[in-house]
């Protein structure tokens, strides 16, 4: 067995280093937000159509994106023209919107909304008038004042009330959203 040499990565402890052979420190870019020491690995443009970038951590990148104004530096006419150009490209999707089908998985309702509709014994495409009617009917049937001592009815009443609250908040958000 001439020429055979035993390797250093047998047994425990491991004598050979893991990963790369170099032991130099790697360069980590810090978040550009003042006072933040997290790694800044998410680039964001400094201005529209600019090649210069900020580098933020995940938290500050989300904050930056929430506050981004696509129409910065444009007057009202230019902003309206840009919005018209962008919506013209997507108009085919808007025209086909009335063909959407109601069902679990069409994306129009969240999982919580679907559970709430199920608790109110409604179909997935029910409008808010049907929701109110079902809530009133089920609340009357299961109200603790009308059925004292019935624990199942009290539990069902709480479930119906919670489902209605979920759907009412969704409807309020939908009404508050500005029309485009």
N, CA and C atoms as an extended XYZ file, in Angstrom:
540
Properties=species:S:1:pos:R:3:atomname:S:1:resname:S:1:resid:I:1 pbc="F F F"
N         0.812       -1.173        0.000 N   UNK     1
C         0.000        0.000        0.000 CA  UNK     1
C         0.862        1.245        0.000 C   UNK     1
N         1.773        1.234       -0.790 N   UNK     2
C         2.641        2.400       -0.905 CA  UNK     2
C         1.880        3.538       -1.557 C   UNK     2
N         2.045        4.739       -1.047 N   UNK     3
C         1.413        5.923       -1.622 CA  UNK     3
C         0.026        6.205       -1.056 C   UNK     3
N        -0.510        5.341       -0.212 N   UNK     4
C        -1.826        5.591        0.350 CA  UNK     4
C        -1.704        6.510        1.546 C   UNK     4
N        -2.542        7.557        1.578 N   UNK     5
C        -2.541        8.498        2.693 CA  UNK     5
C        -3.959        8.622        3.227 C   UNK     5
N        -4.112        8.553        4.477 N   UNK     6
C        -5.415        8.631        5.107 CA  UNK     6
C        -5.904       10.079        5.082 C   UNK     6
N        -7.197       10.304        4.786 N   UNK     7
C        -7.734       11.667        4.730 CA  UNK     7
C        -8.032       12.173        6.137 C   UNK     7
N        -8.192       13.479        6.238 N   UNK     8
C        -8.450       14.094        7.542 CA  UNK     8
C        -9.934       14.209        7.884 C   UNK     8
N       -10.837       13.760        6.996 N   UNK     9
C       -12.256       13.952        7.280 CA  UNK     9
C       -12.928       12.655        7.736 C   UNK     9
N       -12.261       11.870        8.494 N   UNK    10
C       -12.845       10.666        9.053 CA  UNK    10
C       -13.052       10.866       10.550 C   UNK    10
N       -14.035       10.202       11.107 N   UNK    11
C       -14.249       10.216       12.548 CA  UNK    11
C       -14.733       11.551       13.075 C   UNK    11
N       -14.717       11.630       14.369 N   UNK    12
C       -15.133       12.852       15.030 CA  UNK    12
C       -14.055       13.253       16.023 C   UNK    12
N       -13.648       14.439       16.151 N   UNK    13
C       -14.093       15.617       15.409 CA  UNK    13
C       -13.525       15.639       13.999 C   UNK    13
N       -14.164       16.378       13.149 N   UNK    14
C       -13.730       16.508       11.761 CA  UNK    14
C       -12.526       17.444       11.721 C   UNK    14
N       -11.434       16.998       11.154 N   UNK    15
C       -10.203       17.787       11.171 CA  UNK    15
C       -10.089       18.724        9.983 C   UNK    15
N       -10.835       18.446        8.936 N   UNK    16
C       -10.795       19.303        7.763 CA  UNK    16
C       -11.902       20.354        7.878 C   UNK    16
N       -11.694       21.577        7.432 N   UNK    17
C       -12.738       22.599        7.560 CA  UNK    17
C       -13.925       22.325        6.644 C   UNK    17
N       -15.091       22.752        7.051 N   UNK    18
C       -16.291       22.643        6.238 CA  UNK    18
C       -16.322       23.754        5.200 C   UNK    18
N       -16.998       23.536        4.078 N   UNK    19
C       -17.212       24.587        3.094 CA  UNK    19
C       -15.952       25.016        2.394 C   UNK    19
N       -15.846       26.326        2.196 N   UNK    20
C       -14.709       26.860        1.442 CA  UNK    20
C       -13.440       26.810        2.276 C   UNK    20
N       -12.338       26.844        1.568 N   UNK    21
C       -11.043       26.772        2.227 CA  UNK    21
C       -10.620       28.116        2.813 C   UNK    21
N       -11.174       29.211        2.258 N   UNK    22
C       -10.737       30.526        2.733 CA  UNK    22
C       -11.421       30.879        4.049 C   UNK    22
N       -10.720       31.630        4.847 N   UNK    23
C       -11.252       32.035        6.136 CA  UNK    23
C       -11.453       33.535        6.213 C   UNK    23
N       -11.383       34.211        5.042 N   UNK    24
C       -11.579       35.648        5.044 CA  UNK    24
C       -13.050       35.990        5.244 C   UNK    24
N       -13.277       37.149        5.809 N   UNK    25
C       -14.644       37.604        6.043 CA  UNK    25
C       -15.298       37.954        4.702 C   UNK    25
N       -16.580       37.639        4.588 N   UNK    26
C       -17.318       38.020        3.383 CA  UNK    26
C       -17.882       39.412        3.564 C   UNK    26
N       -17.986       40.150        2.462 N   UNK    27
C       -18.532       41.499        2.519 CA  UNK    27
C       -20.044       41.416        2.557 C   UNK    27
N       -20.637       42.092        3.514 N   UNK    28
C       -22.082       42.143        3.652 CA  UNK    28
C       -22.497       43.603        3.593 C   UNK    28
N       -23.386       43.901        2.669 N   UNK    29
C       -23.869       45.273        2.543 CA  UNK    29
C       -24.933       45.494        3.621 C   UNK    29
N       -24.827       46.611        4.336 N   UNK    30
C       -25.764       46.947        5.405 CA  UNK    30
C       -26.931       47.741        4.809 C   UNK    30
N       -28.090       47.607        5.399 N   UNK    31
C       -29.299       48.304        4.955 CA  UNK    31
C       -29.041       49.815        4.888 C   UNK    31
N       -29.540       50.459        3.825 N   UNK    32
C       -29.337       51.890        3.634 CA  UNK    32
C       -30.211       52.748        4.548 C   UNK    32
N       -31.149       52.150        5.264 N   UNK    33
C       -31.980       52.912        6.188 CA  UNK    33
C       -31.118       53.333        7.362 C   UNK    33
N       -31.200       54.581        7.746 N   UNK    34
C       -30.371       55.133        8.808 CA  UNK    34
C       -30.626       54.397       10.123 C   UNK    34
N       -29.585       53.889       10.721 N   UNK    35
C       -29.675       53.218       12.018 CA  UNK    35
C       -29.924       51.732       11.941 C   UNK    35
N       -30.212       51.191       10.769 N   UNK    36
C       -30.485       49.754       10.635 CA  UNK    36
C       -29.173       49.017       10.396 C   UNK    36
N       -28.972       47.909       11.110 N   UNK    37
C       -27.743       47.134       10.976 CA  UNK    37
C       -27.976       45.789       10.292 C   UNK    37
N       -29.182       45.558        9.767 N   UNK    38
C       -29.486       44.298        9.092 CA  UNK    38
C       -28.857       44.290        7.700 C   UNK    38
N       -28.615       43.104        7.130 N   UNK    39
C       -28.060       43.047        5.774 CA  UNK    39
C       -29.019       43.655        4.754 C   UNK    39
N       -28.493       44.523        3.891 N   UNK    40
C       -29.300       45.159        2.857 CA  UNK    40
C       -29.169       44.412        1.551 C   UNK    40
N       -30.003       43.393        1.356 N   UNK    41
C       -29.878       42.547        0.175 CA  UNK    41
C       -31.052       42.684       -0.788 C   UNK    41
N       -31.879       43.726       -0.617 N   UNK    42
C       -33.026       43.928       -1.492 CA  UNK    42
C       -32.927       45.296       -2.169 C   UNK    42
N       -32.596       45.309       -3.466 N   UNK    43
C       -32.425       46.594       -4.155 CA  UNK    43
C       -33.761       47.263       -4.445 C   UNK    43
N       -33.759       48.597       -4.409 N   UNK    44
C       -34.942       49.388       -4.732 CA  UNK    44
C       -34.484       50.640       -5.469 C   UNK    44
N       -35.199       51.050       -6.516 N   UNK    45
C       -34.765       52.228       -7.269 CA  UNK    45
C       -34.869       53.499       -6.432 C   UNK    45
N       -33.905       54.407       -6.633 N   UNK    46
C       -33.947       55.678       -5.914 CA  UNK    46
C       -34.981       56.614       -6.513 C   UNK    46
N       -35.271       56.467       -7.794 N   UNK    47
C       -36.259       57.293       -8.481 CA  UNK    47
C       -36.804       56.488       -9.658 C   UNK    47
N       -37.992       56.854      -10.179 N   UNK    48
C       -38.504       56.134      -11.346 CA  UNK    48
C       -37.523       56.215      -12.512 C   UNK    48
N       -37.318       55.112      -13.192 N   UNK    49
C       -36.438       55.000      -14.359 CA  UNK    49
C       -34.988       55.353      -14.035 C   UNK    49
N       -34.563       55.139      -12.824 N   UNK    50
C       -33.194       55.426      -12.418 CA  UNK    50
C       -32.427       54.121      -12.245 C   UNK    50
N       -31.158       54.128      -12.616 N   UNK    51
C       -30.328       52.940      -12.426 CA  UNK    51
C       -29.730       52.888      -11.019 C   UNK    51
N       -29.766       54.004      -10.288 N   UNK    52
C       -29.247       54.024       -8.919 CA  UNK    52
C       -30.200       53.272       -8.006 C   UNK    52
N       -29.637       52.569       -7.039 N   UNK    53
C       -30.442       51.724       -6.160 CA  UNK    53
C       -30.125       51.978       -4.696 C   UNK    53
N       -31.175       51.859       -3.864 N   UNK    54
C       -31.020       51.718       -2.427 CA  UNK    54
C       -30.930       50.221       -2.173 C   UNK    54
N       -30.314       49.836       -1.083 N   UNK    55
C       -30.286       48.434       -0.685 CA  UNK    55
C       -30.829       48.344        0.736 C   UNK    55
N       -32.006       47.714        0.872 N   UNK    56
C       -32.707       47.646        2.146 CA  UNK    56
C       -32.766       46.218        2.662 C   UNK    56
N       -33.020       46.110        3.965 N   UNK    57
C       -33.347       44.808        4.546 CA  UNK    57
C       -34.808       44.503        4.177 C   UNK    57
N       -35.279       43.320        4.518 N   UNK    58
C       -36.634       42.925        4.132 CA  UNK    58
C       -37.693       43.846        4.732 C   UNK    58
N       -37.542       44.239        5.985 N   UNK    59
C       -38.526       45.101        6.647 CA  UNK    59
C       -38.610       46.457        5.978 C   UNK    59
N       -37.469       47.072        5.734 N   UNK    60
C       -37.471       48.412        5.157 CA  UNK    60
C       -37.805       48.393        3.667 C   UNK    60
N       -37.534       47.286        2.983 N   UNK    61
C       -37.945       47.168        1.582 CA  UNK    61
C       -39.468       47.133        1.491 C   UNK    61
N       -40.116       46.418        2.419 N   UNK    62
C       -41.577       46.395        2.436 CA  UNK    62
C       -42.155       47.765        2.726 C   UNK    62
N       -41.549       48.480        3.656 N   UNK    63
C       -42.004       49.839        3.975 CA  UNK    63
C       -41.824       50.763        2.773 C   UNK    63
N       -40.706       50.637        2.096 N   UNK    64
C       -40.424       51.455        0.911 CA  UNK    64
C       -41.449       51.178       -0.189 C   UNK    64
N       -41.776       49.907       -0.413 N   UNK    65
C       -42.731       49.555       -1.464 CA  UNK    65
C       -44.139       50.020       -1.134 C   UNK    65
N       -44.517       49.991        0.137 N   UNK    66
C       -45.856       50.470        0.511 CA  UNK    66
C       -45.990       51.960        0.259 C   UNK    66
N       -44.920       52.718        0.419 N   UNK    67
C       -44.969       54.168        0.274 CA  UNK    67
C       -44.544       54.648       -1.107 C   UNK    67
N       -44.281       53.742       -2.037 N   UNK    68
C       -43.814       54.122       -3.365 CA  UNK    68
C       -44.925       54.830       -4.123 C   UNK    68
N       -44.611       55.965       -4.706 N   UNK    69
C       -45.575       56.705       -5.515 CA  UNK    69
C       -45.113       56.653       -6.959 C   UNK    69
N       -45.849       55.947       -7.769 N   UNK    70
C       -45.501       55.741       -9.166 CA  UNK    70
C       -45.574       57.036       -9.973 C   UNK    70
N       -46.342       57.993       -9.475 N   UNK    71
C       -46.579       59.231      -10.213 CA  UNK    71
C       -45.773       60.409       -9.670 C   UNK    71
N       -44.703       60.148       -8.915 N   UNK    72
C       -43.873       61.216       -8.367 CA  UNK    72
C       -43.243       62.029       -9.496 C   UNK    72
N       -43.305       63.340       -9.387 N   UNK    73
C       -42.678       64.221      -10.362 CA  UNK    73
C       -43.515       64.485      -11.593 C   UNK    73
N       -44.714       63.954      -11.667 N   UNK    74
C       -45.583       64.176      -12.814 CA  UNK    74
C       -46.691       65.150      -12.431 C   UNK    74
N       -47.079       65.998      -13.362 N   UNK    75
C       -48.242       66.847      -13.079 CA  UNK    75
C       -49.504       66.022      -13.333 C   UNK    75
N       -50.654       66.606      -13.107 N   UNK    76
C       -51.917       65.860      -13.178 CA  UNK    76
C       -52.165       65.310      -14.583 C   UNK    76
N       -51.842       66.084      -15.630 N   UNK    77
C       -52.064       65.617      -16.999 CA  UNK    77
C       -51.159       64.443      -17.349 C   UNK    77
N       -49.888       64.532      -16.971 N   UNK    78
C       -48.957       63.444      -17.246 CA  UNK    78
C       -49.337       62.181      -16.472 C   UNK    78
N       -49.777       62.344      -15.225 N   UNK    79
C       -50.193       61.191      -14.422 CA  UNK    79
C       -51.418       60.526      -15.042 C   UNK    79
N       -52.382       61.336      -15.514 N   UNK    80
C       -53.572       60.777      -16.149 CA  UNK    80
C       -53.213       60.048      -17.445 C   UNK    80
N       -52.273       60.627      -18.223 N   UNK    81
C       -51.860       59.982      -19.469 CA  UNK    81
C       -51.167       58.651      -19.188 C   UNK    81
N       -50.293       58.623      -18.179 N   UNK    82
C       -49.597       57.381      -17.843 CA  UNK    82
C       -50.590       56.320      -17.365 C   UNK    82
N       -51.540       56.724      -16.536 N   UNK    83
C       -52.541       55.769      -16.050 CA  UNK    83
C       -53.391       55.244      -17.199 C   UNK    83
N       -53.752       56.107      -18.144 N   UNK    84
C       -54.540       55.667      -19.301 CA  UNK    84
C       -53.753       54.676      -20.153 C   UNK    84
N       -52.467       54.949      -20.366 N   UNK    85
C       -51.634       54.031      -21.152 CA  UNK    85
C       -51.543       52.662      -20.484 C   UNK    85
N       -51.322       52.664      -19.184 N   UNK    86
C       -51.175       51.404      -18.460 CA  UNK    86
C       -52.492       50.633      -18.408 C   UNK    86
N       -53.602       51.341      -18.220 N   UNK    87
C       -54.882       50.631      -18.141 CA  UNK    87
C       -55.340       50.169      -19.517 C   UNK    87
N       -54.901       50.831      -20.599 N   UNK    88
C       -55.264       50.388      -21.945 CA  UNK    88
C       -54.657       49.020      -22.233 C   UNK    88
N       -53.454       48.781      -21.728 N   UNK    89
C       -52.813       47.484      -21.935 CA  UNK    89
C       -53.533       46.368      -21.189 C   UNK    89
N       -54.195       46.693      -20.089 N   UNK    90
C       -54.865       45.678      -19.268 CA  UNK    90
C       -56.376       45.683      -19.458 C   UNK    90
N       -56.871       46.410      -20.446 N   UNK    91
C       -58.324       46.539      -20.592 CA  UNK    91
C       -58.987       45.219      -20.962 C   UNK    91
N       -58.279       44.342      -21.649 N   UNK    92
C       -58.872       43.057      -22.007 CA  UNK    92
C       -59.201       42.246      -20.761 C   UNK    92
N       -58.353       42.336      -19.743 N   UNK    93
C       -58.637       41.627      -18.504 CA  UNK    93
C       -59.862       42.213      -17.818 C   UNK    93
N       -59.983       43.538      -17.829 N   UNK    94
C       -61.118       44.182      -17.183 CA  UNK    94
C       -62.414       43.856      -17.923 C   UNK    94
N       -62.356       43.786      -19.250 N   UNK    95
C       -63.560       43.473      -20.025 CA  UNK    95
C       -64.034       42.052      -19.746 C   UNK    95
N       -63.110       41.153      -19.479 N   UNK    96
C       -63.476       39.759      -19.248 CA  UNK    96
C       -63.824       39.479      -17.796 C   UNK    96
N       -63.807       40.499      -16.964 N   UNK    97
C       -64.034       40.293      -15.535 CA  UNK    97
C       -65.431       39.753      -15.237 C   UNK    97
N       -66.427       40.124      -16.047 N   UNK    98
C       -67.788       39.665      -15.758 CA  UNK    98
C       -67.976       38.172      -16.008 C   UNK    98
N       -67.001       37.512      -16.628 N   UNK    99
C       -67.095       36.088      -16.862 CA  UNK    99
C       -66.584       35.269      -15.690 C   UNK    99
N       -66.135       35.926      -14.645 N   UNK   100
C       -65.589       35.171      -13.525 CA  UNK   100
C       -66.659       34.286      -12.905 C   UNK   100
N       -66.236       33.192      -12.357 N   UNK   101
C       -67.169       32.256      -11.756 CA  UNK   101
C       -66.923       32.234      -10.265 C   UNK   101
N       -67.990       32.064       -9.520 N   UNK   102
C       -67.879       32.016       -8.062 CA  UNK   102
C       -67.616       30.603       -7.617 C   UNK   102
N       -66.622       30.431       -6.857 N   UNK   103
C       -66.310       29.105       -6.357 CA  UNK   103
C       -65.030       29.156       -5.556 C   UNK   103
N       -64.758       28.133       -4.810 N   UNK   104
C       -63.536       28.159       -4.028 CA  UNK   104
C       -62.338       28.043       -4.948 C   UNK   104
N       -61.516       28.947       -5.043 N   UNK   105
C       -60.376       28.837       -5.916 CA  UNK   105
C       -60.394       29.838       -7.046 C   UNK   105
N       -61.459       30.634       -7.153 N   UNK   106
C       -61.438       31.645       -8.205 CA  UNK   106
C       -60.639       32.862       -7.760 C   UNK   106
N       -60.234       32.904       -6.491 N   UNK   107
C       -59.381       33.976       -6.016 CA  UNK   107
C       -60.115       35.210       -5.561 C   UNK   107
N       -61.438       35.238       -5.700 N   UNK   108
C       -62.161       36.439       -5.311 CA  UNK   108
C       -62.428       36.489       -3.809 C   UNK   108
N       -62.358       35.368       -3.126 N   UNK   109
C       -62.604       35.344       -1.690 CA  UNK   109
C       -61.472       34.621       -0.979 C   UNK   109
N       -61.165       35.099        0.217 N   UNK   110
C       -60.118       34.465        1.006 CA  UNK   110
C       -60.653       33.195        1.670 C   UNK   110
N       -59.753       32.453        2.276 N   UNK   111
C       -60.150       31.225        2.967 CA  UNK   111
C       -61.062       31.545        4.151 C   UNK   111
N       -60.772       32.648        4.857 N   UNK   112
C       -61.619       33.041        5.983 CA  UNK   112
C       -63.031       33.392        5.512 C   UNK   112
N       -63.126       34.088        4.384 N   UNK   113
C       -64.445       34.420        3.848 CA  UNK   113
C       -65.207       33.158        3.463 C   UNK   113
N       -64.519       32.194        2.865 N   UNK   114
C       -65.189       30.947        2.473 CA  UNK   114
C       -65.687       30.188        3.699 C   UNK   114
N       -64.893       30.175        4.768 N   UNK   115
C       -65.340       29.516        6.007 CA  UNK   115
C       -66.546       30.241        6.600 C   UNK   115
N       -66.518       31.574        6.537 N   UNK   116
C       -67.627       32.356        7.074 CA  UNK   116
C       -68.905       32.103        6.278 C   UNK   116
N       -68.795       32.032        4.966 N   UNK   117
C       -69.978       31.737        4.141 CA  UNK   117
C       -70.509       30.339        4.442 C   UNK   117
N       -69.600       29.412        4.677 N   UNK   118
C       -70.015       28.053        5.022 CA  UNK   118
C       -70.740       28.031        6.371 C   UNK   118
N       -70.265       28.824        7.315 N   UNK   119
C       -70.911       28.887        8.627 CA  UNK   119
C       -72.305       29.496        8.528 C   UNK   119
N       -72.492       30.396        7.572 N   UNK   120
C       -73.803       31.014        7.371 CA  UNK   120
C       -74.672       30.221        6.395 C   UNK   120
N       -74.181       29.052        5.977 N   UNK   121
C       -74.903       28.145        5.077 CA  UNK   121
C       -75.221       28.806        3.741 C   UNK   121
N       -74.224       29.514        3.166 N   UNK   122
C       -74.402       30.217        1.900 CA  UNK   122
C       -73.436       29.686        0.851 C   UNK   122
N       -73.772       29.942       -0.415 N   UNK   123
C       -72.876       29.596       -1.522 CA  UNK   123
C       -71.743       30.602       -1.587 C   UNK   123
N       -70.696       30.262       -2.329 N   UNK   124
C       -69.515       31.119       -2.386 CA  UNK   124
C       -69.742       32.402       -3.165 C   UNK   124
N       -70.801       32.479       -3.962 N   UNK   125
C       -71.045       33.684       -4.740 CA  UNK   125
C       -72.149       34.556       -4.129 C   UNK   125
N       -72.480       34.352       -2.858 N   UNK   126
C       -73.538       35.111       -2.205 CA  UNK   126
C       -73.119       36.569       -2.018 C   UNK   126
N       -74.057       37.485       -2.276 N   UNK   127
C       -73.763       38.899       -2.064 CA  UNK   127
C       -74.061       39.264       -0.615 C   UNK   127
N       -73.778       40.528       -0.254 N   UNK   128
C       -73.866       40.901        1.151 CA  UNK   128
C       -75.316       40.958        1.649 C   UNK   128
N       -76.275       41.212        0.771 N   UNK   129
C       -77.687       41.181        1.189 CA  UNK   129
C       -78.084       39.779        1.654 C   UNK   129
N       -77.634       38.757        0.942 N   UNK   130
C       -77.910       37.378        1.351 CA  UNK   130
C       -77.194       37.046        2.660 C   UNK   130
N       -75.995       37.608        2.830 N   UNK   131
C       -75.239       37.389        4.066 CA  UNK   131
C       -76.014       37.958        5.249 C   UNK   131
N       -76.519       39.197        5.106 N   UNK   132
C       -77.287       39.817        6.198 CA  UNK   132
C       -78.541       39.014        6.517 C   UNK   132
N       -79.240       38.561        5.477 N   UNK   133
C       -80.468       37.788        5.701 CA  UNK   133
C       -80.163       36.470        6.413 C   UNK   133
N       -79.124       35.781        5.992 N   UNK   134
C       -78.763       34.507        6.624 CA  UNK   134
C       -78.322       34.738        8.064 C   UNK   134
N       -77.571       35.825        8.305 N   UNK   135
C       -77.139       36.121        9.670 CA  UNK   135
C       -78.351       36.352       10.580 C   UNK   135
N       -79.295       37.167       10.127 N   UNK   136
C       -80.488       37.442       10.949 CA  UNK   136
C       -81.271       36.169       11.246 C   UNK   136
N       -81.445       35.336       10.212 N   UNK   137
C       -82.207       34.096       10.379 CA  UNK   137
C       -81.524       33.170       11.388 C   UNK   137
N       -80.202       32.960       11.217 N   UNK   138
C       -79.489       32.039       12.095 CA  UNK   138
C       -79.304       32.612       13.499 C   UNK   138
N       -79.177       33.933       13.609 N   UNK   139
C       -79.051       34.543       14.933 CA  UNK   139
C       -80.352       34.392       15.710 C   UNK   139
N       -81.487       34.553       15.042 N   UNK   140
C       -82.774       34.367       15.712 CA  UNK   140
C       -82.970       32.920       16.154 C   UNK   140
N       -82.577       31.990       15.299 N   UNK   141
C       -82.748       30.570       15.630 CA  UNK   141
C       -81.894       30.153       16.824 C   UNK   141
N       -80.704       30.730       16.966 N   UNK   142
C       -79.745       30.248       17.954 CA  UNK   142
C       -79.462       31.236       19.079 C   UNK   142
N       -80.236       32.293       19.202 N   UNK   143
C       -79.946       33.314       20.215 CA  UNK   143
C       -80.113       32.727       21.622 C   UNK   143
N       -79.180       33.017       22.529 N   UNK   144
C       -79.259       32.457       23.886 CA  UNK   144
C       -80.497       32.902       24.666 C   UNK   144
N       -81.065       34.066       24.360 N   UNK   145
C       -82.277       34.498       25.056 CA  UNK   145
C       -83.484       33.667       24.641 C   UNK   145
N       -83.504       33.204       23.393 N   UNK   146
C       -84.627       32.385       22.929 CA  UNK   146
C       -84.455       30.917       23.286 C   UNK   146
N       -83.210       30.488       23.475 N   UNK   147
C       -82.930       29.092       23.814 CA  UNK   147
C       -82.004       29.034       25.031 C   UNK   147
N       -82.508       29.432       26.202 N   UNK   148
C       -81.646       29.442       27.392 CA  UNK   148
C       -81.257       28.025       27.805 C   UNK   148
N       -80.008       27.902       28.216 N   UNK   149
C       -79.518       26.612       28.691 CA  UNK   149
C       -79.041       25.683       27.589 C   UNK   149
N       -79.181       26.050       26.334 N   UNK   150
C       -78.748       25.211       25.220 CA  UNK   150
C       -77.328       25.625       24.825 C   UNK   150
N       -76.345       24.835       25.244 N   UNK   151
C       -74.944       25.178       24.996 CA  UNK   151
C       -74.604       25.112       23.510 C   UNK   151
N       -75.191       24.159       22.789 N   UNK   152
C       -74.931       24.052       21.355 CA  UNK   152
C       -75.438       25.277       20.606 C   UNK   152
N       -76.611       25.766       20.995 N   UNK   153
C       -77.169       26.955       20.339 CA  UNK   153
C       -76.295       28.178       20.638 C   UNK   153
N       -75.801       28.293       21.861 N   UNK   154
C       -74.937       29.427       22.210 CA  UNK   154
C       -73.638       29.386       21.405 C   UNK   154
N       -73.091       28.186       21.260 N   UNK   155
C       -71.866       28.047       20.480 CA  UNK   155
C       -72.124       28.374       19.011 C   UNK   155
N       -73.243       27.899       18.488 N   UNK   156
C       -73.600       28.179       17.092 CA  UNK   156
C       -73.851       29.676       16.898 C   UNK   156
N       -74.461       30.344       17.869 N   UNK   157
C       -74.694       31.788       17.785 CA  UNK   157
C       -73.359       32.545       17.718 C   UNK   157
N       -72.393       32.139       18.535 N   UNK   158
C       -71.079       32.785       18.501 CA  UNK   158
C       -70.393       32.568       17.159 C   UNK   158
N       -70.538       31.379       16.611 N   UNK   159
C       -69.936       31.073       15.316 CA  UNK   159
C       -70.575       31.927       14.210 C   UNK   159
N       -71.882       32.059       14.229 N   UNK   160
C       -72.589       32.863       13.226 CA  UNK   160
C       -72.203       34.332       13.359 C   UNK   160
N       -72.105       34.809       14.593 N   UNK   161
C       -71.724       36.211       14.828 CA  UNK   161
C       -70.314       36.477       14.312 C   UNK   161
N       -69.367       35.574       14.577 N   UNK   162
C       -67.986       35.746       14.111 CA  UNK   162
C       -67.925       35.719       12.580 C   UNK   162
N       -68.684       34.819       11.959 N   UNK   163
C       -68.700       34.741       10.495 CA  UNK   163
C       -69.252       36.033        9.896 C   UNK   163
N       -70.310       36.566       10.495 N   UNK   164
C       -70.877       37.820        9.982 CA  UNK   164
C       -69.890       38.962       10.155 C   UNK   164
N       -69.178       39.001       11.269 N   UNK   165
C       -68.182       40.064       11.483 CA  UNK   165
C       -67.092       40.021       10.422 C   UNK   165
N       -66.630       38.834       10.071 N   UNK   166
C       -65.608       38.699        9.025 CA  UNK   166
C       -66.125       39.258        7.706 C   UNK   166
N       -67.322       38.847        7.313 N   UNK   167
C       -67.868       39.280        6.027 CA  UNK   167
C       -68.244       40.759        6.032 C   UNK   167
N       -68.662       41.290        7.182 N   UNK   168
C       -68.991       42.719        7.275 CA  UNK   168
C       -67.733       43.565        7.100 C   UNK   168
N       -66.618       43.150        7.736 N   UNK   169
C       -65.363       43.903        7.579 CA  UNK   169
C       -64.876       43.878        6.133 C   UNK   169
N       -65.027       42.739        5.464 N   UNK   170
C       -64.625       42.643        4.063 CA  UNK   170
C       -65.475       43.579        3.206 C   UNK   170
N       -66.763       43.607        3.469 N   UNK   171
C       -67.663       44.480        2.703 CA  UNK   171
C       -67.339       45.948        2.953 C   UNK   171
N       -67.018       46.306        4.187 N   UNK   172
C       -66.650       47.689        4.483 CA  UNK   172
C       -65.369       48.084        3.764 C   UNK   172
N       -64.389       47.171        3.725 N   UNK   173
C       -63.151       47.464        2.987 CA  UNK   173
C       -63.427       47.612        1.497 C   UNK   173
N       -64.312       46.759        0.991 N   UNK   174
C       -64.641       46.804       -0.430 CA  UNK   174
C       -65.320       48.130       -0.782 C   UNK   174
N       -66.199       48.624        0.087 N   UNK   175
C       -66.881       49.902       -0.160 CA  UNK   175
C       -65.937       51.081       -0.009 C   UNK   175
N       -64.947       50.956        0.888 N   UNK   176
C       -64.024       52.068        1.129 CA  UNK   176
C       -62.964       52.179        0.044 C   UNK   176
N       -62.747       51.099       -0.709 N   UNK   177
C       -61.716       51.130       -1.747 CA  UNK   177
C       -62.133       52.114       -2.830 C   UNK   177
N       -61.229       53.027       -3.226 N   UNK   178
C       -61.588       53.999       -4.264 CA  UNK   178
C       -61.774       53.332       -5.618 C   UNK   178
N       -62.780       53.808       -6.360 N   UNK   179
C       -63.041       53.272       -7.695 CA  UNK   179
C       -62.019       53.815       -8.673 C   UNK   179
N       -61.622       52.999       -9.617 N   UNK   180
C       -60.622       53.422      -10.615 CA  UNK   180
C       -61.283       53.745      -11.914 C   UNK   180
